[in-house]
Amino acid sequence: MAMPKQQGGLVLQEQPCPLTDKDILMIQESWMEVYKNHAANGQVILLRFFEEFPNAKKFFSNFKDMKQSDLERSKSLIAHGIRVMNFLNDVITNFDDTEHVATKLRDLGKSHAVQHNVEHIYFENLSNVILAVLKEAFSEVVTSEVADAWTKLFNNLCIAVKRVYEDLGWIKLLESPSK
């Protein structure tokens, strides 16, 4: 099931976009500002995500039936936001260890496909939300050039996760006609 894309957001490319050394440096420098308050920023990102994509709550047993106003106080939401931020931190601080990053992405894709049954499109949707929050809340450090680097990164992450889904046969199952 395709979810609506935000205007001006990530449009998933077919192939990864190589990150330049400058892209990596811009991402890492801007990330230092974002990660300083990772718990609160993770919470803001997930609250925005569930506001824009309320159907995504169905994948979270702890808060799938919560109203948006109750999510703001949810310890489960805060904890998941911290996990999202820590995952991104691990990727961003380990750009030079491609095998480590590839393993983390395989594990993420596999767990979300097999254990949680999350459609891969939600990774694109979450990426769009993160990009929007970065541009709005950190406009001093996330300039248009920095946002372009982040877009490349999220494109690459989404492609890697989608490939895991494809390897697991998940994409074909979603795209095959119902019987």
Backbone as a ProteinNet text record, in pm:
[ID]
protein_1_A
[PRIMARY]
MAMPKQQGGLVLQEQPCPLTDKDILMIQESWMEVYKNHAANGQVILLRFFEEFPNAKKFFSNFKDMKQSDLERSKSLIAHGIRVMNFLNDVITNFDDTEHVATKLRDLGKSHAVQHNVEHIYFENLSNVILAVLKEAFSEVVTSEVADAWTKLFNNLCIAVKRVYEDLGWIKLLESPSK
[TERTIARY]
85	0	89.1	77.4	159.5	102.5	192.8	153.7	184.7	111.8	139.5	275.9	342.5	472.8	451.6	539.5	533.9	591.3	537.6	591.8	733.6	822.5	960	1041.4	988.9	1058.4	1140.5	1180.4	1261.3	1181.9	1240.2	1184.8	1286.7	1250.1	1344.8	1398.3	1529.2	1595.9	1612.4	1639	1659.2	1795	1894.1	2030.1	2078.1	2169.3	2226.4	2299.2	2298.2	2369.4	2495.4	2612.9	2734.5	2746.3	2784.6	2809.9	2954.5	2973.7	3109.6	3165.3	3295.4	3356	3291.8	3260.9	3195.7	3056.2	2979.8	2846.8	2857	2949.9	2967.3	3001.5	3091.1	3130.7	3011.5	2933.7	2817.5	2714.3	2691.3	2595.7	2644.6	2771.9	2825	2823.8	2860.3	2862	2720.9	2626.2	2489.5	2429.2	2466.3	2414.7	2459	2579.1	2625.6	2528.1	2474.2	2377.2	2245.6	2201.3	2074.4	2085.2	2195.2	2209	2233.7	2270.6	2290.7	2167.3	2051.6	1926	1844.9	1906.8	1849.2	1716	1696.9	1569.8	1453.9	1468.7	1362.5	1343	1452.7	1440.2	1378	1411.4	1347.9	1198.4	1160.7	1019.7	947.6	1006.3	945.8	927.6	1030	1023.5	911.4	903	798.4	658.7	645.9	514.5	469.2	560	527.8	496	574.8	553.7	412.6	372	240.2	127.2	157.3	57.7	34	141	128.5	90	127.5	99.9	39.3	-83.3	-143.5	-158.2	-168.6	-178.7	-53.4	57.8	182.2	175	85.9	73.4	34.1	-27.7	-74.2	40.7	163.5	279.5	335.8	277.7	328.4	221.2	235.5	133.7	119.5	228	224.1	144.3	132.9	59.2	-23	-58.2	-134.6	-273.4	-331.1	-465.2	-465.8	-349.1	-340.9	-376.8	-438.7	-462.4	-329.5	-320.1	-196	-156.6	-254.1	-222.6	-164.3	-207.2	-153.1	-13.8	17.1	150.1	259.9	228.9	328.4	386.3	309.3	354.6	396.7	393.3	420.6	569.5	599.5	738.2	783.8	692.2	725.7	765.4	693.4	726.8	863.5	889.2	1019.5	1130.4	1108.5	1209.9	1235.2	1127.5	1147	1217.5	1184.6	1254.1	1403.2	1438.2	1580.2	1644.5	1574	1629.9	1653.9	1559.3	1575.9	1697.8	1708.6	1821.1	1954	1956.2	2080	2119.5	2020.2	2050	2115.4	2054.3	2112.1	2251.6	2269	2400.4	2503.6	2465.6	2556.2	2597	2500.5	2531	2622.4	2586.2	2658.3	2800.1	2819.3	2953.4	3038.2	2979.4	3053.3	3052.5	3043.7	3045	3164.4	3277.2	3398.2	3397.8	3307.2	3297.2	3174.2	3189.4	3074.7	3012.8	3093	3038.2	2949.5	2993.3	2912.6	2778.6	2783.1	2661.2	2570.5	2628.8	2549.5	2482.3	2554	2497.4	2382.7	2400.8	2294.9	2169.6	2188.8	2075	2005.6	2084.8	2024.1	1941.3	1997.9	1926.2	1798.3	1806.6	1690.6	1581.9	1620	1523.5	1459.9	1542.4	1490.7	1394.6	1431.8	1343.6	1212	1217.3	1094.2	1006.3	1067.4	989.7	933.7	1020.2	982.3	909.9	964.1	905.4	790.4	802.8	704.4	608	635.8	550.5	523.9	627.1	616.9	646.3	557.3	581.9	700.7	785.2	909.3	885	767.4	738.4	744.7	723.1	728.4	869.3	971	1106.8	1122.8	1064	1066.8	987	871.4	788.1	860.2	922.5	996.6	1114.8	1182.1	1293.9	1247.6	1131.7	1076.3	1046.4	993.3	962.8	1091.2	1191	1318.7	1378.2	1376.9	1428.5	1353.6	1222.6	1142.1	1175.8	1188.5	1220.8	1360.5	1455.7	1591.9	1592.5	1520.8	1517.5	1451	1346.3	1271.7	1342.5	1379.8	1432.3	1580.7	1651.9	1796.9	1836.2	1756.6	1777.6	1912.2	1969.6	2100.7	2211.6	2198.7	2303.5	2260.5	2129.8	2081.5	2038.1	2138.8	2116.3	2066.3	2034.4	1986.7	2093.7	2220.3	2328.5	2339.9	2327.9	2333.4	2210.8	2094.8	1973	1985.9	2052.9	2076.5	2161.6	2261.3	2344.9	2261.5	2177.4	2089.2	1994.3	1943.8	1853.2	1923.1	2048.6	2125.2	2139.9	2173	2189.3	2060.8	1949.4	1823.4	1783.5	1810.7	1785.3	1862.4	1989.3	2072.8	2024.8	1985.3	1935.1	1805.8	1716.3	1589.1	1609.7	1701.4	1732.5	1786.6	1876.4	1934.5	1826.9	1736.3	1629.3	1534.5	1501.4	1411.3	1473.5	1602.8	1669.9	1662.2	1669.9	1653.5	1513.2	1414.8	1276.8	1264.5	1325.7	1321	1387.7	1503.2	1573.8	1488.8	1406.9	1318.5	1190	1170.9	1050.1	931.5	954.1	847.6	784.8	863.6	812	721.7	765.8	686.4	552.2	551.3	426	331.4	383.3	297.9	244.2	326.5	288	206.1	202.3	126	-23	-104.3	-249.7	-306.3	-407.5	-471.6	-554.9	-564	-644.5	-779.3
-117.4	0	123.2	203.1	324.8	432.8	499.2	609.5	739.7	844.3	971.4	1025.6	1086.3	1148.6	1295.7	1349.4	1491.5	1567.2	1683.9	1764.9	1807.1	1799.9	1842.5	1743.8	1625.1	1526.7	1431.1	1327.5	1223.2	1153.1	1141.6	1061.5	951	830.2	719.7	695.8	694.2	667	515.9	471.3	329.5	280.4	367	331.1	423.7	373.2	460.5	579.9	688.8	810.4	817.8	805.7	808	937.7	923.2	1039.1	1082.4	1209.2	1261.6	1281.6	1304.5	1335.5	1460.6	1556.7	1679.8	1649.9	1563	1523.2	1461.8	1370.4	1301.4	1400.4	1489.5	1589.6	1678.6	1722	1807.4	1732	1606	1525.4	1509.2	1472.4	1450.2	1577.9	1689.6	1815.6	1858.3	1846.9	1885	1785.2	1659.6	1557.5	1582.7	1635.5	1665	1758.1	1854.7	1947.1	1876.2	1791.5	1720.2	1620.1	1548.3	1437.9	1486.4	1611.7	1665.5	1643.7	1651.3	1632.8	1524.8	1407.8	1302.6	1249	1242.6	1190.6	1282.3	1410.5	1505.6	1513.7	1512.7	1521.1	1394.6	1279.7	1155.2	1156.7	1213	1224.5	1315.9	1429.5	1522.8	1454.9	1383.1	1315.5	1213	1129.6	1026.6	1086	1190.1	1254.3	1308.5	1371.3	1423.4	1308.5	1201.2	1084.6	1028.1	1009.6	952.4	1050.7	1177.3	1277.7	1271.8	1260.2	1257.6	1120.4	1014.2	877	797.5	831.5	766.1	614.4	565.9	420.9	346.9	416.8	352.3	306.3	364.6	324.2	178.1	120.6	-18.1	-116.3	-74.9	-162	-158.7	-78.6	-59.4	-98	-214.5	-261.2	-169.3	-102.8	-19.2	109.2	157.5	283	290.4	175.9	178	239.5	232.5	286.7	422.9	480.3	609.3	724.9	824.2	949.4	1023.6	1112.5	1189	1262.7	1317.9	1392.4	1301.8	1175.7	1080.9	1032.8	1032.5	990	1079.7	1205.6	1300.3	1259.3	1185.1	1141.8	995.6	930.7	787.4	756.3	678.6	634.5	542.1	463.9	374.9	453.7	562.6	646.5	710.7	761.8	822.9	719.9	599.1	493.4	456.3	449	415.2	529.1	651.9	765.9	761.3	722.4	708.9	599.2	487.2	379.4	428.1	503.4	558	649.5	737.8	832.4	760	658.8	583.3	503.7	451.6	382	478.2	594.1	692.8	734.5	751.8	788.7	681.2	556.4	445.7	449.5	472.8	480.7	600.4	714.3	838.8	838.8	778.3	775.6	661.2	575.6	461.8	458.4	575.5	579.3	504.2	509.4	447.1	295.3	239.6	94.8	44.6	29.4	-3.2	-137.9	-233.3	-364.4	-352.8	-274.1	-252.8	-188.6	-85.9	-16	-110.9	-187	-280.9	-385.3	-434.7	-532.5	-471.8	-348.9	-281.3	-263.5	-225.2	-205.2	-337.6	-444.1	-576.5	-619.3	-601.8	-640.3	-557.7	-429	-341.3	-383.8	-403.4	-443.8	-577.7	-673.2	-806.6	-803.7	-734.9	-732.2	-662.3	-555	-482.8	-559.1	-634.5	-713.3	-839.5	-914.2	-1046.9	-1040.8	-967.4	-965.2	-867.1	-750.9	-645.1	-626.3	-689.1	-678.6	-534.9	-451.7	-311.1	-297.6	-234	-211.5	-118	-145.9	-69.6	77.4	110.8	250.6	339	280.4	359.9	412.4	345.8	398.1	527	529.8	652.9	762.8	726.2	824.6	881.6	794.9	841.8	928.2	890.1	970.3	1110.4	1119.1	1250.4	1333.6	1270.4	1342.6	1390.4	1304.5	1344.9	1462.8	1454.7	1565.4	1694.9	1686.8	1806.6	1864.7	1779.1	1826.2	1887.9	1824.5	1879.9	2018.2	2032.2	2160.7	2268.7	2231.8	2329.8	2363.8	2261.2	2282.1	2318.2	2284.4	2307.7	2382.9	2482.6	2554.6	2625.8	2657.6	2724.2	2631.3	2501.9	2408	2320.3	2303.6	2222.9	2317.3	2368.4	2454.6	2368.5	2428.1	2349.1	2250.2	2292.4	2201.7	2083.5	2110.6	2004.3	1914.6	1973.9	1894.8	1802.4	1848	1761.7	1640.6	1661.3	1550	1452.5	1505	1420.1	1342.1	1406.8	1339.5	1221.4	1242	1130.5	1017.2	1052.8	950	870.7	941.5	870.6	789.3	838.9	761.8	629.6	637.7	517.6	420.7	473.3	387.5	318.2	392.3	334.2	229	254.1	154.5	27.3	41.5	-75.8	-156.7	-88.6	-158.4	-224.7	-154.3	-211.9	-337.2	-336.9	-455.9	-573.8	-548.2	-656	-713.9	-627.7	-673	-756.8	-710.9	-785.6	-921.4	-925.3	-1051.7	-1149.8	-1096.9	-1181	-1218.9	-1163.3	-1190.1	-1106	-1011.5	-929.9	-839	-776.9	-682.5	-756	-872.6	-948.5	-988.7	-1024.1	-1060.3	-941	-823.8	-704.8	-666.8	-688.4	-643.7	-746.8	-871.9	-974.3	-953.3	-985.9	-965.5	-1054.6	-1004.7	-1085.8	-1194.3	-1301.6	-1416.1	-1416.8
0	0	0	-99.5	-109.3	-19.5	49.1	136.3	63.4	92.6	24	61.8	-34	-9.3	20.9	102.7	132	12.5	-13.8	-121.2	-85.3	-183.5	-162.1	-81.6	-57.9	23.7	-60	4.5	-55.9	-164.6	-280.5	-388	-411.2	-371.3	-374.1	-514.8	-525.6	-652	-667.3	-787.6	-812.6	-762.7	-769.2	-730.9	-619.3	-535.1	-431.6	-492.9	-421.8	-461.7	-375.9	-435.4	-354.1	-274.3	-148.7	-63.9	-82.7	-103.6	-114.4	26.6	34.1	164.2	224	138.5	185.6	239.6	170	217.6	357	371.5	499.3	609.6	581.8	681.5	719.2	621	649	732.6	699.6	775.6	919.5	934.6	1069	1153	1094.3	1169.5	1209.8	1119.4	1154.1	1253.6	1240.6	1331.5	1475.6	1493.4	1629.2	1700	1627.8	1686.4	1718.5	1627.8	1644.9	1759.8	1764	1859.6	2003.2	2019.5	2155	2242.2	2182.4	2254.3	2183.7	2169.9	2087.1	2138.6	2269.2	2321.1	2281.9	2305.3	2270.9	2120	2043.6	1897.8	1840.6	1897.1	1854.1	1881	1995.4	2030.1	1930.4	1900.2	1804.1	1668.3	1625.3	1495.3	1493.4	1596.6	1596.5	1612.4	1693.2	1703.9	1568.7	1497.4	1363.2	1268.3	1276.7	1191.3	1211	1336	1362.3	1334.7	1339.8	1302	1151	1074.9	929	875.3	947.1	902.8	1018.4	1057.9	1175.4	1160.7	1038.1	1018.9	1063.8	1074.2	1117.1	1262.4	1340.2	1481.2	1495.3	1393.3	1402.2	1424.2	1395.3	1412.3	1554.6	1641.6	1777	1878.3	1936.5	2030.7	2151.4	2193.4	2313.1	2296.2	2173.4	2156.3	2028.7	1974.5	1849.1	1863.1	1982.9	2001.7	2070.7	2092.2	2161.6	2068.8	2130	2058.6	2050.1	1954.7	1934.9	2062.9	2134.2	2256.7	2365.3	2369.3	2468	2429.5	2301.7	2256.5	2313.2	2333.2	2382.8	2517.5	2596	2728	2729.7	2616.8	2611.1	2627.8	2731.7	2753.6	2641.5	2586	2474.3	2350.3	2325.5	2210.7	2230.2	2349.9	2377.8	2361.2	2412.7	2401.9	2255.8	2176.3	2035.2	1961.8	1996.5	1937.7	1966.8	2089.3	2125.6	2041.7	2019.2	1935.9	1792.5	1738.4	1603.1	1597.3	1694.4	1696.9	1716.9	1803.4	1825.5	1701.1	1629.2	1503.7	1404.4	1387.7	1295.6	1341.9	1470.2	1523	1489.8	1503.5	1472.6	1325.2	1238	1094.2	1066.1	1119.6	1089.3	1145.5	1260.5	1319.5	1266.3	1184.2	1129.1	976.9	913.1	766.9	708.6	777.3	724.3	739.8	816.3	835.8	759.9	630	544.7	579.5	623	659.3	783.6	880.2	1000.5	964.1	882.3	842.3	762.8	671.3	591.7	681	780.4	873.8	953	1001.3	1076.5	989.5	863.6	773.9	741.2	722.6	698.4	819.5	938.3	1059.8	1076.3	1050.6	1061.5	962.5	837.4	735.5	767.3	807.4	837.1	955.6	1062.4	1179.7	1148.3	1071.9	1041.7	942.4	852.4	756.4	821.2	888.8	938.3	1072.7	1167.3	1301.3	1315.1	1251.8	1273.4	1156.5	1042.9	923.1	880.1	887.4	849.1	700.1	627.4	484.9	468.5	371	352.7	323.6	272.6	239.7	364	479.8	602.6	630.6	580.3	596.2	515.2	396.6	316.2	386.2	438.9	507.5	629.4	708.3	825.4	782.5	676.9	625.9	588.2	522.8	486.7	610	712.6	836	901.8	908.9	969.7	893.3	760.4	679.6	708.4	717	744.2	881.6	982.3	1117.1	1119.7	1052.5	1048.4	984.8	873.8	803.2	887.8	959.9	1038.6	1170.3	1245.4	1380.8	1383.2	1276.3	1272.9	1146.2	1112.2	986.6	980.9	1095.9	1095.8	1048	1076.1	1034.8	916.8	898.1	786.5	674.7	606.1	489.3	374.4	263.2	148.8	102.2	105.6	65.5	162.7	290.6	391.4	377.9	353.7	334.4	214	108.9	-7.7	30.5	114.8	160.4	243.8	332.1	412.4	322.1	218.1	125	59.1	18	-40.5	60	183.7	286.9	305.2	323	345	222.4	104.5	-16.1	-10.5	24.7	30.7	137.8	253.4	360.9	318.2	255.5	211.1	102.8	11.5	-92.1	-28.1	67.8	134.3	206.1	275.1	346.6	246.6	139.1	38.1	-23.3	-43.8	-99.5	-3.3	125.4	223.7	210.3	200.8	182.9	55.5	-51.7	-177.2	-162.4	-95.6	-73.6	6.8	95.2	176.9	103.5	-17.3	-93.9	-50.6	37.1	93.1	-10.6	-93.5	-193.8	-291.6	-335.6	-431.1	-370.8	-241.7	-177.1	-172.5	-143.6	-137.3	-275	-377.6	-510.4	-586.8	-536.8	-608.6	-584.4	-684.8	-668.4	-559	-487.8	-382.2	-445.3	-371.1	-421.2	-357.6
[MASK]
+++++++++++++++++++++++++++++++++++++++++++++++++++++++++++++++++++++++++++++++++++++++++++++++++++++++++++++++++++++++++++++++++++++++++++++++++++++++++++++++++++++++++++++++++++

